[in-house]
Amino acid sequence: MHRKRERDNEIARVQQRVSGFNPQCSDAWAGLCQHFGSKITQDELVSIAEAIKPYAQVKLDRDARRRKSVILKWYQDNWAQISKYIKYVVLEDDSSA
């Protein structure tokens, strides 16, 4: 019962956070797609955020790490601080190793 309540609370919290947010219409998504392409994964978005957050002095919360819709909202909310660091990030393809 307790786990179900936690899950329900998390779902409600996430829905409230991304309510009215359309990633495809956001400045952050446009900038991320321009630099990394539109097929960027949630794991890549989290890795980029982890690398940038100390420089941009922003916090990355648990919900943002767990859901792509929330990490995209996190990027939009913090885009003013983050955008100047995106050009320094290079994603490496581990599959060719």
Legacy VTK file of the C-alpha trace (Angstrom):
# vtk DataFile Version 3.0
C-alpha trace
ASCII
DATASET POLYDATA
POINTS 97 float
0.000 0.000 0.000
2.807 2.382 0.900
4.658 1.809 -2.409
1.495 2.389 -4.420
0.924 5.686 -2.629
4.534 6.738 -3.307
4.160 5.824 -6.980
0.864 7.706 -7.221
2.470 10.752 -5.575
5.390 10.575 -8.004
3.086 10.328 -11.009
1.040 13.311 -9.793
4.196 15.333 -9.082
5.616 14.592 -12.545
2.327 15.371 -14.289
2.090 18.695 -12.481
5.687 19.555 -13.345
5.336 18.919 -17.081
1.748 20.154 -17.385
1.453 22.423 -20.421
5.059 21.791 -21.457
5.686 20.802 -25.077
9.360 19.877 -25.532
9.226 20.276 -29.325
8.310 23.945 -28.876
11.015 24.713 -26.313
14.244 26.633 -26.815
16.122 23.949 -24.911
14.943 21.137 -27.200
15.832 23.189 -30.287
19.322 23.847 -28.917
19.862 20.240 -27.865
18.699 18.940 -31.261
20.924 21.401 -33.087
23.975 20.242 -31.159
23.259 16.524 -30.576
20.479 15.592 -33.020
16.853 14.727 -32.350
17.559 11.087 -31.485
19.277 11.982 -28.211
18.344 9.526 -25.458
17.287 10.088 -21.874
20.565 8.568 -20.636
22.529 10.982 -22.826
20.466 13.928 -21.602
21.133 12.934 -17.997
24.868 12.482 -18.688
25.056 15.921 -20.275
23.158 17.453 -17.354
25.472 15.745 -14.842
28.515 17.110 -16.682
27.170 20.653 -16.969
25.436 21.166 -13.616
28.556 22.040 -11.574
29.532 24.749 -14.071
26.008 26.096 -14.488
25.412 25.866 -10.729
22.057 24.130 -11.082
20.666 21.083 -9.277
19.480 17.951 -11.024
16.699 16.248 -9.088
15.649 12.605 -8.950
12.541 13.048 -11.111
14.578 14.689 -13.865
17.005 11.774 -13.882
14.193 9.223 -14.195
11.941 10.542 -16.987
12.730 12.060 -20.367
9.798 14.485 -20.227
11.046 15.835 -16.897
14.702 16.118 -17.949
13.582 18.086 -21.008
11.536 20.382 -18.740
14.593 20.685 -16.481
16.673 21.789 -19.482
14.041 24.359 -20.441
13.775 25.700 -16.884
17.566 26.042 -16.635
18.363 26.879 -20.267
19.653 30.380 -19.491
22.363 28.920 -17.234
23.017 25.736 -19.242
23.014 26.818 -22.886
26.449 28.435 -22.850
28.050 25.122 -21.796
26.359 22.853 -24.359
28.927 23.665 -27.050
31.670 22.147 -24.890
29.950 18.756 -24.554
30.856 15.920 -26.909
28.989 12.623 -26.815
31.066 9.532 -27.480
29.644 6.402 -29.076
30.497 3.405 -26.888
29.005 0.913 -29.355
32.003 1.138 -31.688
34.435 -0.023 -28.993
LINES 1 98
97 0 1 2 3 4 5 6 7 8 9 10 11 12 13 14 15 16 17 18 19 20 21 22 23 24 25 26 27 28 29 30 31 32 33 34 35 36 37 38 39 40 41 42 43 44 45 46 47 48 49 50 51 52 53 54 55 56 57 58 59 60 61 62 63 64 65 66 67 68 69 70 71 72 73 74 75 76 77 78 79 80 81 82 83 84 85 86 87 88 89 90 91 92 93 94 95 96
